[in-house]
Amino acid sequence: MGPNVPLCPCIAVSGHAGRLVVGHLGSVPVAVLQGRFHLYEGYSPQQVVTPIRTLRLLGVHTLVLTNAAGGLRPCFQPGHLMVIKDHIDLMGLSGRNPLVGPNDERWVIN
């Protein structure tokens, strides 16, 4: 396992390497976060969004997120791609939200 992403807590979930890989996809510069840390590991919402906010401060304007999700359809198998159109934010319903607090204009994209 490589070094954890700077300014981020230690990633303990199996399969999450915790690395920042920077390079090019053709002529397009890309940054890939291999893994992340989670609220259920005891981190605060503000800590969990640190990597995304760091990428924004580095000039990233487009973010593509992936997710390992389960489904209720028997035809879904591990590795199948699906589109998630909506979700129930149970952590948000409990009041744990990274958007709580003063607005920081550094995160605004004009």
Secondary structure, 3 states (H helix, E strand, C coil): CCCCCCCCCCCCCCCCCCEEEEEEECCEEEEEEECCCCHHHCCCHHHHCHHHHHHHHCCCCCCCCCCCCCCCCCCCCCCCCCCCCCCCCHHHHCCCCCCCCCCCHHHCCC
